[in-house]
Amino acid sequence: MILIQFTGLSGSGKTTLAQNVRHLLADKSYSVEIVDGDVYRKTICSDLGFSREDRYENIRRLFQVGQNFVKENTIVLMSVINPYENLRNELRTYEFVRTVYLDCSIANLIKRDPKGLYKKALLPDHDINKINHFTGISDVFEIPCHADLVLKTDLETEVFSTNKLYDFIIKNLSE
């Protein structure tokens, strides 16, 4: 089986594409699970903050969940920002892991801003509603050097990116 580790800034389409491709794969009778960072932040990762160390621990916990699904012959779509190249590379040492980078410009992410997070991250420092340590704005996001697939979600349509991801997964299942 395969585990897709998505990486991309907030709002780049990780969850949307994971849900879309899960439906396509399930329609072909594949067993598929989404390990969504936002969901697990409320459960097994609720004790973690957003420091570098906590982000590492968050990814490692999610990866453990994903590994358990892979062992059950399930395709895993790990939808999480995953901002650090060395941690992504650590996961890539497992032969079943592929990295998919959702590339979207900051300008487009600020326009989209489905959760209103960029608006809060861009507030003045003295504003009590400001989000500090926001990935891509006031915290680091390292662009992947070795992504197995790049989806340009500000240039490609959702359908195009979904189909490109689906084809990529099917190809990698047969290898």
C-alpha positions as CSV (number, residue, x, y, z in Angstrom):
1,M,0.0,0.0,0.0
2,I,0.9,3.6,0.0
3,L,0.9,6.6,2.3
4,I,0.7,10.0,0.6
5,Q,2.2,12.8,2.8
6,F,0.7,16.0,1.6
7,T,2.6,19.2,2.3
8,G,1.4,22.7,1.6
9,L,0.3,25.8,3.4
10,S,-3.1,26.3,5.1
11,G,-5.8,26.6,2.5
12,S,-3.8,25.1,-0.4
13,G,-6.3,22.3,-0.8
14,K,-4.9,19.3,1.1
15,T,-8.1,18.2,2.8
16,T,-10.3,19.0,-0.3
17,L,-8.1,17.0,-2.6
18,A,-7.8,14.1,-0.1
19,Q,-11.6,13.9,0.2
20,N,-12.0,14.1,-3.6
21,V,-9.5,11.4,-4.3
22,R,-10.8,9.2,-1.5
23,H,-14.2,9.1,-3.2
24,L,-12.6,8.2,-6.5
25,L,-10.5,5.4,-4.9
26,A,-13.4,4.1,-2.9
27,D,-15.5,3.9,-6.1
28,K,-12.9,1.5,-7.4
29,S,-13.1,-0.6,-4.1
30,Y,-9.9,0.6,-2.6
31,S,-9.7,1.0,1.2
32,V,-8.7,4.6,1.9
33,E,-8.2,6.6,5.1
34,I,-7.6,10.3,5.5
35,V,-5.3,11.2,8.4
36,D,-6.2,14.9,8.7
37,G,-4.0,17.2,10.8
38,D,-6.9,19.4,11.8
39,V,-9.0,16.4,13.0
40,Y,-6.1,14.8,15.0
41,R,-5.2,18.2,16.6
42,K,-8.5,17.8,18.5
43,T,-7.7,14.2,19.7
44,I,-4.3,12.4,19.9
45,C,-2.4,15.7,19.3
46,S,-4.6,18.0,21.5
47,D,-1.7,18.3,24.0
48,L,0.6,19.8,21.4
49,G,1.3,23.4,20.4
50,F,3.0,24.9,17.4
51,S,6.6,25.0,18.4
52,R,9.0,23.2,16.1
53,E,9.3,20.3,18.6
54,D,5.5,20.0,18.9
55,R,5.1,20.1,15.1
56,Y,7.6,17.3,14.8
57,E,5.8,15.2,17.4
58,N,2.4,15.9,15.7
59,I,3.7,14.6,12.4
60,R,5.3,11.6,14.0
61,R,2.0,10.7,15.8
62,L,0.0,11.1,12.6
63,F,2.5,9.0,10.7
64,Q,2.2,6.2,13.3
65,V,-1.6,6.3,12.7
66,G,-1.0,6.2,9.0
67,Q,1.5,3.3,9.3
68,N,-1.1,1.2,11.1
69,F,-3.6,1.7,8.3
70,V,-0.9,0.8,5.7
71,K,-0.4,-2.4,7.5
72,E,-4.1,-3.1,7.0
73,N,-3.7,-2.7,3.2
74,T,-5.3,0.8,3.3
75,I,-4.2,3.8,1.2
76,V,-3.5,6.6,3.5
77,L,-3.8,10.3,2.6
78,M,-2.0,12.2,5.4
79,S,-3.3,15.8,5.1
80,V,-1.1,18.1,7.2
81,I,1.0,21.2,6.6
82,N,4.2,19.3,7.4
83,P,6.5,22.4,7.0
84,Y,10.0,20.9,7.5
85,E,12.0,19.2,4.8
86,N,14.1,17.1,7.1
87,L,11.0,15.6,8.7
88,R,9.4,14.9,5.3
89,N,12.6,13.2,4.2
90,E,12.6,11.2,7.4
91,L,9.2,9.8,6.5
92,R,10.3,9.3,2.9
93,T,12.8,6.7,4.1
94,Y,9.8,4.3,4.2
95,E,9.4,2.7,0.8
96,F,5.6,3.1,0.9
97,V,5.7,6.9,1.5
98,R,5.2,9.5,-1.3
99,T,5.3,13.3,-1.0
100,V,2.8,15.5,-2.7
101,Y,3.3,19.2,-2.5
102,L,0.3,21.5,-3.0
103,D,1.9,24.7,-4.3
104,C,-0.2,27.8,-4.0
105,S,1.0,31.4,-3.8
106,I,0.6,33.3,-0.6
107,A,-1.3,36.0,-2.4
108,N,-3.9,33.4,-3.6
109,L,-4.0,31.8,-0.1
110,I,-4.7,35.2,1.5
111,K,-7.5,35.7,-1.1
112,R,-9.0,32.2,-0.5
113,D,-8.6,32.2,3.3
114,P,-11.4,29.7,3.9
115,K,-10.9,29.7,7.7
116,G,-10.0,33.4,8.1
117,L,-6.6,32.4,9.4
118,Y,-4.5,34.5,7.1
119,K,-6.5,37.6,8.1
120,K,-5.7,36.9,11.7
121,A,-2.0,36.1,11.0
122,L,-1.6,39.5,9.2
123,L,-3.1,41.5,12.1
124,P,-0.8,44.1,13.8
125,D,1.3,42.6,16.6
126,H,-0.6,44.4,19.3
127,D,-4.0,42.9,18.2
128,I,-5.2,40.2,20.7
129,N,-6.7,38.3,17.7
130,K,-3.4,38.0,15.9
131,I,-2.2,34.4,15.2
132,N,1.5,34.2,15.9
133,H,3.8,31.5,14.5
134,F,1.5,31.0,11.5
135,T,3.2,28.8,8.9
136,G,4.1,30.7,5.7
137,I,3.6,34.1,7.3
138,S,5.4,34.3,10.7
139,D,6.7,30.8,10.8
140,V,8.8,28.7,8.4
141,F,7.6,26.6,5.5
142,E,10.3,24.8,3.7
143,I,9.4,24.2,0.0
144,P,10.0,20.5,-0.7
145,C,13.1,19.7,-2.7
146,H,12.1,16.2,-3.5
147,A,8.3,16.0,-3.9
148,D,7.1,13.0,-5.9
149,L,4.2,15.1,-7.3
150,V,3.6,18.9,-7.3
151,L,0.0,20.1,-7.7
152,K,-0.2,23.9,-8.5
153,T,-3.6,24.4,-6.8
154,D,-3.7,28.1,-7.7
155,L,-3.3,27.4,-11.4
156,E,-5.0,24.0,-11.8
157,T,-8.7,23.4,-11.4
158,E,-9.8,21.3,-8.5
159,V,-10.9,18.6,-10.9
160,F,-7.6,18.6,-12.7
161,S,-5.6,18.4,-9.5
162,T,-7.8,15.6,-8.2
163,N,-7.4,13.5,-11.3
164,K,-3.7,14.1,-11.4
165,L,-3.4,12.9,-7.8
166,Y,-5.7,9.9,-8.5
167,D,-3.6,8.9,-11.5
168,F,-0.4,9.3,-9.5
169,I,-1.7,7.0,-6.7
170,I,-2.9,4.4,-9.1
171,K,0.5,4.4,-10.9
172,N,2.3,4.0,-7.6
173,L,0.1,1.2,-6.4
174,S,1.0,-0.8,-9.5
175,E,4.8,-0.4,-9.0
